[in-house]
Amino acid sequence: MRRLGTGIGWRPEIADAVERMPGIDWVEVVAENVCPGRLPASLVRLRERGVTVIPHGVSLGLGGAEAPDEGRLTALAERAAALGAPLVTEHIAFVRAGGPLTASPRLEAGHLLPVPRTRDALDVLCENVRIAQEALPVPLALENIAALFSWPDEELTEGQFLSELVERTGVRLLIDVANLHTNHVNRGEDPAEALAALPVEAIAYVHVAGGFERDGVWHDSHAHPVPRPVLDILTGLASRAAPPGVLLERDENFPEPAELERELAVIREAVTAGRGRAQGSSGGSVAGSAGGSVAVLARPVVGARERVGVAQAAVLSALVAGTPVPEGFDRVRMGVQARALAAKRADVVAKVAPELAVILGDGYRAAFLEYARVRPMSGGYRRDALDFAGHLLRAGRPEDAGVRRALREWWLDRAGPAPRPTGRMARLARKALHRNPA
């Protein structure tokens, strides 16, 4: 396994700081946020210095019932090639459901949701992983995700699920120790048991991140300092095998560069403590059973796709469309997840279309959450922003005529087949329309 060292998640907000940080061996970038033909200058400079850049995808939905979208796979492959990446990473999650497979409306979660740890779901995931591996030019590693709710009647533990996935596909693992902590708090799962079952030699690298607890629920925010329990899990993992790479994730509320450097130093110390513990024990690291794809007969997945698809569509519909929560699920936790998804939608739409928050001012968030309760996302965040603005305009809102006029101008600039003309050409076009309305 390639040694990566210590890294940090590259984000535009901290790009300059990352370039100046000592001891950064590699960075990870959200794959969907970079364009192969127009890489950010900061990433280009890092690559020229020999810093490894790894694209981290968030939209494939390999845990979903449908086969991976060819266009998304092509886009991920292009980013891997443009960045000269030694591997690409994604998540063990589903992000959309419905559609032709279930004869129901297609819905987008806008977030990573847990797959059921069942034989059906594992069969579908393994087949989707094989499809992705054939389409990608470099090895694929998959990340365990954090979850706010559990599926009823699961057949496998986290460790069993991941171990069999590796054994059947040869895929590598991106272990997020913060997500193991999240699942400990939210789902009562023992991180030590999960680590003990992992094929450690399949680990490509490790994520470390912060979060916060509220009302007994741990939120994996990537916007807070890394807590001690997460560092302890990292030390436990390092005591079994030295991780090839460890990366600090931070997506919001970025502290001063010095604070990020201190967090990286603490992460290094946690790994060192784990290696010291391993050297002091008699057994050293524990060998797993997976080092590549083994000959496991593929099980038919057609029926499994339909069964998984129906189940995921029912869950996602309950979370984003207000339909009843399926039997066996914790309704309180599902409510927490539904509110979290709506809040994330509001936050991301405000990022991809910042003008909306400026136009609507303090009323933006309340208006968007009201819209989200009745309008599930079905076409990504940019489409969501347009649909939200159109929803308000059709309802004659906002009440302030000037704000409504500004919102309409924004919507017209982006909703038409081509950008609207500006300046003198715009005035001429409007005059022409007045003379010939047809």
Stockholm file with secondary structure:
# STOCKHOLM 1.0

chainA/1-438         MRRLGTGIGWRPEIADAVERMPGIDWVEVVAENVCPGRLPASLVRLRERGVTVIPHGVSLGLGGAEAPDEGRLTALAERAAALGAPLVTEHIAFVRAGGPLTASPRLEAGHLLPVPRTRDALDVLCENVRIAQEALPVPLALENIAALFSWPDEELTEGQFLSELVERTGVRLLIDVANLHTNHVNRGEDPAEALAALPVEAIAYVHVAGGFERDGVWHDSHAHPVPRPVLDILTGLASRAAPPGVLLERDENFPEPAELERELAVIREAVTAGRGRAQGSSGGSVAGSAGGSVAVLARPVVGARERVGVAQAAVLSALVAGTPVPEGFDRVRMGVQARALAAKRADVVAKVAPELAVILGDGYRAAFLEYARVRPMSGGYRRDALDFAGHLLRAGRPEDAGVRRALREWWLDRAGPAPRPTGRMARLARKALHRNPA
#=GR chainA/1-438 SS CCCCEEEEECCGGGHHHHHHCTTCCEEEEEGGGCCTTSCCHHHHHHHHTTCEEEEECSSCCTTSSSCCCHHHHHHHHHHHHHHTCSCEEEESCEEEEEETTTTEEEEEEEEEECCCCSHHHHHHHHHHHHHHHHHCSSCEEEECCCCSSCCTTCCSCHHHHHHHHHHHHCCEEEEEHHHHHHHHHHHCCCHHHHHHHSCGGGEEEEEECCCEEETTEEECCSSSCCCHHHHHHHHHHHHHSCCSEEEECCCSSCCCHHHHHHHHHHHHHHHHHHHHHHHHSSSCSCCCSCSSCCCCCCCCCHHHHHHHHHHHHHHHHHHHSCCCCCTTSCHHHHHHHHHHHHHHHHHHHHHHSHHHHHHHGGGHHHHHHHHHHHCCCCSCHHHHHHHHHHHHHHTTCSSSHHHHHHHHHHHHHHHSSSCCCCHHHHHHHHHHHHHCCC
#=GC SS_cons         CCCCEEEEECCGGGHHHHHHCTTCCEEEEEGGGCCTTSCCHHHHHHHHTTCEEEEECSSCCTTSSSCCCHHHHHHHHHHHHHHTCSCEEEESCEEEEEETTTTEEEEEEEEEECCCCSHHHHHHHHHHHHHHHHHCSSCEEEECCCCSSCCTTCCSCHHHHHHHHHHHHCCEEEEEHHHHHHHHHHHCCCHHHHHHHSCGGGEEEEEECCCEEETTEEECCSSSCCCHHHHHHHHHHHHHSCCSEEEECCCSSCCCHHHHHHHHHHHHHHHHHHHHHHHHSSSCSCCCSCSSCCCCCCCCCHHHHHHHHHHHHHHHHHHHSCCCCCTTSCHHHHHHHHHHHHHHHHHHHHHHSHHHHHHHGGGHHHHHHHHHHHCCCCSCHHHHHHHHHHHHHHTTCSSSHHHHHHHHHHHHHHHSSSCCCCHHHHHHHHHHHHHCCC
//
